[in-house]
Amino acid sequence: MTSRLSALDASFLFLEDASTPMHAGGVAVFAPPAEGFDHERLVRLIRQRLPYVPRYRQRVRDVPFGVARPVWVDDERFDVTYHVRRSALPKPGTRQQLEELVARLMSRPLDRRRPLWEMYLIEGLDDGSFAIVSKSHQALVDGLSAVDIAQVMLDPTPDVALDAPDIWVPRPEPTDVELLSQALTEMSTRPAAAIDAVRGTVNDVSRTAGRIGARVAGLASAVLAMARPPAPTPLNVPIGDQRRFVMVDLSLRELKTVRYALGGTVNDTIVAVIAGALRSWLQARGVPVSQGDSLRVMLPVSIAVPPAASGQAGGSRVSASLVDLPIGEPDPAVRLQQISYQLTALQESSQFVGAEAIINIAGFSPPTLHALGARAGATMSHRLYNLVITNVPGPQRPLYAAGSRMRAIYPVVPLTHNQALSIGLTSYDGGVHLGLYGDRDAMADIDVLATCLHESVAELLDRAEQSVRTLRVVGGTARQPSSGAEGPAPTTAAKRSPARRRREAT
């Protein structure tokens, strides 16, 4: 029996076009082990881990005459070396050259005739490191039956054997007659399937995705957003089929310094940094920014799912929430307070899963959760927000791929129609790593935005230092951040709601 794509998964396939390929991914940078790292070693690693992601050896097969949604079938011609590829940067192998190559690789659509993923080993970086670029279609990664390949390739230690045999045997692919028979049987036993099949055209799948998006957007914030659409910005223009990509590194310790001095959480601080950077970037473009102006972002969040009435254990899922970034506010501390207030209210209504719980969902979960965040954003009408930001906490310990230590990982969040920019970020091993992914024409100055991010951090650090000096003058104390877990700021914790205090403890 084949596995049929869900309505949401099918919508990602039907709604895909040349300007909006529906794949997410990332760039991981590694330091090679003493014995080196090559393409053969990567192929052996991926071949060993494929049993953990069986969907990665399946391809999409259409049902004749479109009477039902497509199905997943084993790819009888599966060749891991087709999917795990090799490339190299020309000398000198700069960071900018890597970013340009990633942008070109991510611009290319995936081959529908094969399993919907690719991975590239990029050699020749000027500091002796190498990069692994991964891309997986959003129909492939649903967080339940499939996770991202970049997640299962990582280990907590460098000592992992790569000699496990690959004994996978594909199941015979069904014939057209068998696919039709299965579809008709489903329709006769489940009348709803027949209705769904009638609606299986491209336009109707669009409506299906719209209905899903409406349910995701059912939060009170989304209702308000629909009544008050986001202001038009240079971020919301028609896009083409080529991209730009920039990697940005921030210090987690510096962000914690801001958080301890000005309050809120590290997550609040990161969002405030982005708000300040977008404000400066718009001003650099000559776009007027006035008091009260805001940018609306779609912020996918992992929320708790309570246990079912049947007694089944609860879990977590990724949902879409809307947050207004106060770019019109000139004071960075006030911007942080306004963002913290919004995210606290969001927690109280949506039951955030804490950072530690997210990290422990399935080992190193950021690659999968970024893909799920992109899925959540794609289901919500792009008319409701200006851009997507996915923020996923990663472990603060080193991880390895076949003995190679991962230095950083930068998410790549796909664009949708009239969305010229997306921002993905992951905290990992003392750093916060951002991937800025934009349309090549609309975001020709994406490197300026990267500079603005560093300036925004500096602005908040200056404001934090002023706050500490003020506390000292009036006889207060400000606790400095340590290398351990975060705690609530002692000067203001008593004034915060219980929900906010729980969020600050994550």
DRENDOTOR-522230 format. One record per residue (C-alpha): x, y, z. Coordinates in steps of 0.02 Angstrom, whole numbers, plus 50000, padded with zeros to 5 digits. Layout:
# residues N
ATOM       X       Y       Z
ATOM       X       Y       Z
...
This chain:
# residues 506
ATOM       X       Y       Z
ATOM   50000   50000   50000
ATOM   50073   50169   49950
ATOM   50072   50324   50061
ATOM   49970   50468   49994
ATOM   50027   50647   50012
ATOM   49924   50752   50130
ATOM   49826   50899   50060
ATOM   49956   51018   50131
ATOM   50104   50922   50060
ATOM   50019   50913   49890
ATOM   49986   51099   49894
ATOM   50174   51134   49908
ATOM   50198   51036   49747
ATOM   50054   51112   49651
ATOM   50088   51291   49704
ATOM   50274   51284   49662
ATOM   50334   51383   49512
ATOM   50497   51449   49442
ATOM   50502   51601   49557
ATOM   50452   51510   49716
ATOM   50536   51339   49730
ATOM   50468   51259   49888
ATOM   50626   51189   49966
ATOM   50709   51238   50129
ATOM   50886   51201   50181
ATOM   51042   51264   50262
ATOM   51230   51287   50257
ATOM   51337   51202   50388
ATOM   51522   51246   50401
ATOM   51641   51114   50471
ATOM   51822   51099   50527
ATOM   51892   50939   50449
ATOM   51967   50804   50561
ATOM   52152   50763   50557
ATOM   52125   50624   50429
ATOM   52029   50742   50315
ATOM   51854   50740   50243
ATOM   51803   50703   50064
ATOM   51652   50663   49957
ATOM   51667   50476   49985
ATOM   51661   50501   50173
ATOM   51504   50607   50159
ATOM   51419   50479   50046
ATOM   51458   50341   50172
ATOM   51385   50447   50313
ATOM   51224   50486   50218
ATOM   51205   50305   50161
ATOM   51218   50251   50343
ATOM   51087   50378   50401
ATOM   50958   50354   50263
ATOM   50865   50218   50360
ATOM   50817   50354   50486
ATOM   50734   50457   50348
ATOM   50651   50329   50233
ATOM   50556   50465   50140
ATOM   50723   50521   50067
ATOM   50726   50364   49958
ATOM   50551   50393   49893
ATOM   50488   50499   49750
ATOM   50321   50576   49709
ATOM   50210   50479   49587
ATOM   50055   50558   49511
ATOM   49893   50461   49503
ATOM   49827   50441   49324
ATOM   49698   50571   49272
ATOM   49724   50664   49437
ATOM   49583   50571   49524
ATOM   49677   50577   49690
ATOM   49825   50662   49769
ATOM   49999   50597   49722
ATOM   50081   50457   49821
ATOM   50254   50418   49887
ATOM   50337   50268   49805
ATOM   50510   50192   49829
ATOM   50632   50251   49696
ATOM   50692   50090   49615
ATOM   50833   50188   49532
ATOM   50888   50273   49693
ATOM   51071   50325   49685
ATOM   51139   50415   49837
ATOM   51282   50488   49735
ATOM   51155   50579   49625
ATOM   51090   50671   49778
ATOM   51255   50695   49872
ATOM   51361   50803   49757
ATOM   51528   50890   49761
ATOM   51585   51064   49717
ATOM   51732   51178   49756
ATOM   51760   51364   49768
ATOM   51891   51445   49657
ATOM   52037   51524   49747
ATOM   52042   51612   49865
ATOM   51881   51528   49927
ATOM   51808   51677   50021
ATOM   51649   51684   50123
ATOM   51570   51792   49988
ATOM   51607   51659   49857
ATOM   51523   51529   49966
ATOM   51369   51640   49987
ATOM   51358   51665   49799
ATOM   51369   51478   49766
ATOM   51236   51440   49896
ATOM   51120   51569   49817
ATOM   51139   51486   49647
ATOM   51115   51310   49715
ATOM   50960   51360   49811
ATOM   50885   51448   49660
ATOM   50876   51285   49562
ATOM   50716   51182   49579
ATOM   50729   51001   49630
ATOM   50708   50859   49506
ATOM   50528   50796   49523
ATOM   50577   50628   49445
ATOM   50684   50583   49596
ATOM   50675   50600   49787
ATOM   50656   50784   49825
ATOM   50822   50827   49907
ATOM   51003   50869   49869
ATOM   51162   50892   49968
ATOM   51326   50973   49915
ATOM   51500   50957   49988
ATOM   51584   51125   49958
ATOM   51774   51120   49968
ATOM   51908   51252   49949
ATOM   51862   51376   50086
ATOM   52007   51491   50123
ATOM   52022   51443   50308
ATOM   52035   51257   50272
ATOM   51856   51218   50323
ATOM   51721   51146   50212
ATOM   51533   51172   50198
ATOM   51385   51057   50172
ATOM   51234   51133   50085
ATOM   51071   51038   50102
ATOM   50901   51069   50022
ATOM   50740   50972   50050
ATOM   50568   51002   49978
ATOM   50437   51059   50102
ATOM   50325   50915   50048
ATOM   50461   50798   50109
ATOM   50483   50864   50287
ATOM   50323   50860   50389
ATOM   50404   50834   50560
ATOM   50306   50673   50591
ATOM   50344   50542   50460
ATOM   50498   50633   50395
ATOM   50633   50745   50467
ATOM   50772   50838   50378
ATOM   50925   50739   50323
ATOM   51038   50875   50395
ATOM   50970   50831   50567
ATOM   51012   50647   50569
ATOM   51187   50667   50497
ATOM   51251   50752   50656
ATOM   51319   50667   50812
ATOM   51367   50728   50986
ATOM   51541   50650   50974
ATOM   51670   50634   50835
ATOM   51691   50447   50862
ATOM   51560   50366   50750
ATOM   51593   50214   50641
ATOM   51541   50226   50458
ATOM   51540   50043   50411
ATOM   51355   50000   50437
ATOM   51292   49900   50286
ATOM   51154   49971   50177
ATOM   51028   49831   50149
ATOM   50881   49933   50086
ATOM   50776   49846   49953
ATOM   50647   49955   49864
ATOM   50468   49897   49854
ATOM   50405   49872   49676
ATOM   50327   50029   49607
ATOM   50138   50014   49582
ATOM   50067   50015   49406
ATOM   49943   50145   49346
ATOM   49804   50019   49365
ATOM   49853   49985   49545
ATOM   49859   50170   49585
ATOM   49687   50196   49510
ATOM   49617   50046   49602
ATOM   49686   50107   49768
ATOM   49616   50282   49740
ATOM   49444   50217   49693
ATOM   49442   50102   49844
ATOM   49482   50248   49958
ATOM   49341   50349   49881
ATOM   49215   50208   49905
ATOM   49263   50179   50087
ATOM   49288   50363   50130
ATOM   49165   50479   50041
ATOM   49267   50629   50097
ATOM   49410   50566   49989
ATOM   49300   50576   49835
ATOM   49258   50757   49873
ATOM   49442   50793   49901
ATOM   49485   50710   49735
ATOM   49361   50817   49641
ATOM   49449   50967   49717
ATOM   49619   50900   49668
ATOM   49659   51023   49531
ATOM   49789   51158   49551
ATOM   49663   51294   49589
ATOM   49572   51189   49716
ATOM   49733   51140   49804
ATOM   49765   51326   49817
ATOM   49598   51344   49905
ATOM   49641   51198   50018
ATOM   49803   51283   50067
ATOM   49706   51443   50095
ATOM   49587   51356   50215
ATOM   49734   51283   50311
ATOM   49814   51453   50317
ATOM   49652   51527   50382
ATOM   49651   51403   50526
ATOM   49834   51438   50565
ATOM   49795   51623   50559
ATOM   49649   51599   50676
ATOM   49742   51676   50821
ATOM   49679   51842   50884
ATOM   49834   51929   50818
ATOM   49799   51864   50643
ATOM   49619   51922   50651
ATOM   49680   52096   50694
ATOM   49808   52084   50555
ATOM   49676   52046   50426
ATOM   49581   52200   50483
ATOM   49741   52303   50472
ATOM   49851   52242   50329
ATOM   50039   52272   50342
ATOM   50109   52429   50265
ATOM   50187   52410   50092
ATOM   50376   52400   50098
ATOM   50522   52361   49981
ATOM   50511   52185   50053
ATOM   50345   52152   49967
ATOM   50370   52158   49780
ATOM   50360   52033   49637
ATOM   50511   51917   49640
ATOM   50609   51822   49510
ATOM   50692   51652   49507
ATOM   50867   51701   49567
ATOM   50924   51730   49745
ATOM   51054   51812   49857
ATOM   51116   51737   50020
ATOM   51218   51812   50162
ATOM   51280   51728   50321
ATOM   51287   51831   50481
ATOM   51367   51782   50648
ATOM   51317   51862   50813
ATOM   51382   51829   50988
ATOM   51262   51741   51105
ATOM   51356   51813   51253
ATOM   51329   51991   51190
ATOM   51144   51957   51169
ATOM   51137   51889   51346
ATOM   51223   52048   51407
ATOM   51082   52151   51331
ATOM   50951   52033   51401
ATOM   51019   52047   51578
ATOM   51031   52236   51573
ATOM   50869   52279   51483
ATOM   50757   52131   51526
ATOM   50659   52010   51419
ATOM   50734   51852   51348
ATOM   50871   51813   51225
ATOM   50735   51777   51096
ATOM   50660   51950   51127
ATOM   50833   52026   51106
ATOM   50864   51937   50941
ATOM   50698   51997   50871
ATOM   50738   52173   50932
ATOM   50908   52164   50844
ATOM   50820   52120   50682
ATOM   50694   52261   50707
ATOM   50834   52387   50731
ATOM   50927   52322   50578
ATOM   50772   52333   50468
ATOM   50743   52510   50528
ATOM   50921   52562   50481
ATOM   50913   52468   50315
ATOM   50752   52557   50264
ATOM   50828   52725   50311
ATOM   50983   52683   50208
ATOM   50867   52654   50061
ATOM   50788   52823   50087
ATOM   50622   52750   50145
ATOM   50539   52867   50272
ATOM   50523   52788   50444
ATOM   50409   52880   50565
ATOM   50359   52856   50745
ATOM   50228   52719   50755
ATOM   50282   52629   50596
ATOM   50297   52441   50605
ATOM   50341   52290   50501
ATOM   50237   52133   50526
ATOM   50334   51970   50532
ATOM   50270   51794   50526
ATOM   50358   51709   50670
ATOM   50337   51520   50672
ATOM   50335   51457   50851
ATOM   50336   51284   50924
ATOM   50184   51266   51037
ATOM   50132   51132   51159
ATOM   49998   51008   51107
ATOM   49899   50947   51260
ATOM   49866   50761   51284
ATOM   49717   50696   51186
ATOM   49558   50641   51271
ATOM   49601   50462   51222
ATOM   49749   50469   51338
ATOM   49881   50490   51204
ATOM   50032   50591   51255
ATOM   50044   50772   51206
ATOM   50180   50839   51096
ATOM   50225   50995   51000
ATOM   50190   51072   50832
ATOM   50244   51226   50738
ATOM   50114   51363   50716
ATOM   50119   51533   50634
ATOM   50103   51693   50736
ATOM   50110   51875   50685
ATOM   50219   52003   50774
ATOM   50234   52188   50735
ATOM   50413   52252   50740
ATOM   50413   52434   50801
ATOM   50536   52501   50673
ATOM   50471   52677   50701
ATOM   50536   52679   50880
ATOM   50708   52763   50886
ATOM   50754   52702   51062
ATOM   50823   52523   51052
ATOM   50775   52486   51234
ATOM   50595   52537   51203
ATOM   50591   52430   51046
ATOM   50649   52282   51149
ATOM   50515   52314   51281
ATOM   50377   52325   51151
ATOM   50432   52163   51068
ATOM   50448   52076   51236
ATOM   50270   52128   51280
ATOM   50203   52055   51117
ATOM   50296   51891   51134
ATOM   50242   51873   51316
ATOM   50060   51893   51264
ATOM   50090   51767   51127
ATOM   50157   51642   51252
ATOM   50009   51664   51367
ATOM   49890   51622   51225
ATOM   49992   51490   51132
ATOM   50089   51391   51262
ATOM   50267   51408   51201
ATOM   50379   51255   51212
ATOM   50538   51304   51303
ATOM   50705   51305   51214
ATOM   50768   51149   51302
ATOM   50610   51054   51255
ATOM   50632   51103   51073
ATOM   50814   51048   51072
ATOM   50766   50878   51142
ATOM   50624   50840   51021
ATOM   50735   50734   50910
ATOM   50918   50767   50944
ATOM   50974   50919   50844
ATOM   50806   50981   50782
ATOM   50841   51153   50706
ATOM   50851   51094   50523
ATOM   50682   51009   50537
ATOM   50603   51150   50637
ATOM   50661   51281   50511
ATOM   50579   51177   50374
ATOM   50420   51165   50476
ATOM   50426   51352   50505
ATOM   50438   51380   50318
ATOM   50287   51266   50296
ATOM   50189   51366   50423
ATOM   50232   51527   50334
ATOM   50185   51458   50164
ATOM   50010   51414   50225
ATOM   49973   51592   50281
ATOM   49926   51723   50153
ATOM   50076   51830   50110
ATOM   49959   51981   50119
ATOM   49960   51967   50308
ATOM   50145   51996   50340
ATOM   50301   52078   50271
ATOM   50429   51939   50298
ATOM   50461   51773   50384
ATOM   50583   51750   50529
ATOM   50620   51576   50594
ATOM   50715   51570   50758
ATOM   50762   51397   50821
ATOM   50873   51364   50973
ATOM   51012   51240   50948
ATOM   51126   51151   51072
ATOM   51266   51246   51157
ATOM   51387   51103   51132
ATOM   51486   51050   50978
ATOM   51413   50927   50854
ATOM   51503   50822   50724
ATOM   51477   50746   50552
ATOM   51588   50594   50526
ATOM   51719   50664   50644
ATOM   51712   50844   50578
ATOM   51662   50976   50705
ATOM   51523   51091   50650
ATOM   51571   51273   50672
ATOM   51409   51356   50619
ATOM   51244   51323   50532
ATOM   51145   51451   50431
ATOM   50963   51416   50385
ATOM   50891   51450   50213
ATOM   50704   51489   50223
ATOM   50615   51489   50053
ATOM   50526   51642   49985
ATOM   50344   51651   49933
ATOM   50260   51767   49808
ATOM   50290   51952   49844
ATOM   50408   51909   49986
ATOM   50582   51972   49941
ATOM   50670   51923   50102
ATOM   50670   51787   50234
ATOM   50777   51773   50390
ATOM   50821   51611   50475
ATOM   50928   51599   50630
ATOM   50995   51462   50741
ATOM   51091   51478   50905
ATOM   51230   51350   50919
ATOM   51386   51327   51026
ATOM   51399   51506   51087
ATOM   51348   51591   50925
ATOM   51190   51648   50838
ATOM   51198   51613   50651
ATOM   51081   51700   50530
ATOM   51043   51661   50349
ATOM   50977   51809   50249
ATOM   50893   51744   50092
ATOM   50826   51868   49966
ATOM   50772   51896   49788
ATOM   50923   51940   49681
ATOM   50848   52098   49605
ATOM   50742   52162   49748
ATOM   50878   52133   49879
ATOM   51033   52193   49787
ATOM   51086   52277   49950
ATOM   51062   52126   50063
ATOM   51241   52147   50123
ATOM   51191   52317   50192
ATOM   51059   52231   50298
ATOM   51194   52113   50364
ATOM   51298   52264   50417
ATOM   51144   52341   50499
ATOM   51122   52185   50605
ATOM   51294   52208   50683
ATOM   51259   52393   50708
ATOM   51094   52351   50793
ATOM   51183   52237   50917
ATOM   51309   52375   50954
ATOM   51167   52499   50981
ATOM   51083   52383   51107
ATOM   51249   52349   51195
ATOM   51276   52537   51215
ATOM   51101   52556   51284
ATOM   51131   52410   51403
ATOM   51292   52491   51466
ATOM   51198   52653   51498
ATOM   51068   52556   51596
ATOM   51202   52471   51703
ATOM   51285   52638   51740
ATOM   51118   52713   51791
ATOM   51085   52569   51910
ATOM   51254   52594   51990
ATOM   51224   52780   52012
ATOM   51057   52752   52101
ATOM   51129   52613   52208
ATOM   51056   52464   52115
ATOM   51148   52312   52054
ATOM   51147   52227   51886
ATOM   51199   52046   51877
ATOM   51318   52006   51736
ATOM   51281   51859   51623
ATOM   51374   51699   51661
ATOM   51417   51555   51546
ATOM   51279   51450   51623
ATOM   51091   51450   51599
ATOM   50996   51612   51594
ATOM   50890   51675   51736
ATOM   50767   51819   51756
ATOM   50837   51993   51778
ATOM   50834   52021   51967
ATOM   50783   52204   51961
ATOM   50621   52178   51865
ATOM   50569   51996   51882
ATOM   50442   52030   52019
ATOM   50346   52145   51904
ATOM   50327   52017   51765
ATOM   50184   51898   51737
ATOM   50207   51713   51783
ATOM   50201   51667   51597
ATOM   50339   51791   51559
ATOM   50446   51727   51703
ATOM   50426   51549   51635
ATOM   50478   51607   51462
ATOM   50632   51699   51529
ATOM   50687   51539   51614
ATOM   50697   51447   51445
